[in-house]
C-alpha cells in the first residue's frame, strides 16, 4: 500500500526523505538563538520585494565576553571589523 500512496501523493515521499516538517531540537524557539548559542543573534535581510531571509550572526569566540548583553546594533557594527565572514548554507529544511 505504501507504493500506491506514494504514487497518488508524491509530496509524501519528499516529506519522508527530507523530514523538513520536523524541527529539532523540540520545543525550542529558533528565532531567539541567544538562548541556545553564545554570541549569536537573529537578523532578517530583505532580499527582494516580499522575500526576507533570516540569518544568525555569530561573533568569534574571542569577542564573546564583549558581545554578552549587547544590542543588535553592536552585532551589525561587528560585521565591519577585520574578521572574515563565513556563510554556512544549511539546506532546505525550513528552519535554521
C-alpha positions as CSV (number, residue, x, y, z in Angstrom):
1,X,0.0,0.0,0.0
2,X,3.0,2.4,0.5
3,X,4.0,2.5,-3.2
4,X,0.4,3.1,-4.1
5,X,0.1,6.0,-1.6
6,X,3.4,7.5,-2.9
7,X,2.2,7.3,-6.4
8,X,-1.1,9.1,-5.5
9,X,0.6,11.6,-3.2
10,X,4.2,12.3,-4.3
11,X,4.5,15.0,-1.6
12,X,4.6,12.2,1.0
13,X,7.9,10.9,-0.4
14,X,9.5,14.4,-0.1
15,X,8.3,14.7,3.5
16,X,9.8,11.3,4.5
17,X,13.1,11.7,2.6
18,X,13.9,15.2,3.8
19,X,11.9,15.3,7.1
20,X,11.5,19.1,6.7
21,X,8.3,19.0,8.8
22,X,10.4,18.2,11.9
23,X,12.1,20.9,14.0
24,X,14.9,19.6,16.2
25,X,15.6,20.3,19.0
26,X,12.0,20.1,20.0
27,X,10.1,23.0,21.7
28,X,12.9,25.5,21.1
29,X,12.2,28.9,19.5
30,X,14.9,29.2,16.9
31,X,14.1,32.8,16.3
32,X,16.0,33.5,19.6
33,X,19.3,31.8,19.1
34,X,20.9,33.7,22.1
35,X,19.0,31.3,24.3
36,X,20.9,28.4,22.8
37,X,24.2,29.7,21.5
38,X,26.5,32.2,23.0
39,X,27.4,35.3,20.9
40,X,24.6,34.8,18.5
41,X,21.6,36.9,17.4
42,X,18.9,36.6,14.7
43,X,18.8,39.1,11.8
44,X,16.4,39.4,8.9
45,X,17.7,40.6,5.5
46,X,15.2,41.8,2.8
47,X,16.4,40.3,-0.5
48,X,13.7,41.4,-2.9
49,X,10.1,42.7,-2.5
50,X,8.1,40.2,-0.4
51,X,11.1,38.0,0.4
52,X,13.0,38.1,3.7
53,X,15.9,35.8,4.7
54,X,16.5,35.0,8.3
55,X,20.2,34.7,9.3
56,X,22.1,34.1,12.5
57,X,25.1,36.3,13.2
58,X,27.7,34.7,15.4
59,X,30.7,36.7,16.5
60,X,34.1,34.9,17.0
61,X,34.7,33.4,20.4
62,X,37.4,36.0,21.1
63,X,34.7,38.6,21.1
64,X,32.4,36.5,23.3
65,X,32.8,38.4,26.5
66,X,32.4,41.8,24.7
67,X,29.3,40.6,22.9
68,X,27.5,39.4,26.0
69,X,24.4,41.5,26.7
70,X,24.8,43.8,23.6
71,X,22.0,45.0,21.4
72,X,21.5,44.1,17.8
73,X,23.2,47.3,16.6
74,X,26.5,46.2,18.2
75,X,26.4,42.9,16.2
76,X,25.7,44.8,13.0
77,X,28.7,47.0,13.6
78,X,30.8,44.0,14.3
79,X,30.3,42.9,10.7
80,X,32.5,45.8,9.6
81,X,35.6,44.7,11.6
82,X,38.6,42.8,10.1
83,X,37.4,39.3,10.9
84,X,36.5,37.1,7.9
85,X,32.8,36.3,7.3
86,X,31.8,32.7,6.8
87,X,28.5,31.9,5.3
88,X,27.0,28.5,6.0
89,X,24.1,27.4,3.9
90,X,22.3,24.5,5.7
91,X,19.8,23.3,3.1
92,X,16.1,23.4,2.6
93,X,14.7,22.2,5.9
94,X,12.8,25.4,6.6
95,X,14.5,26.2,9.9
96,X,17.9,27.4,10.8
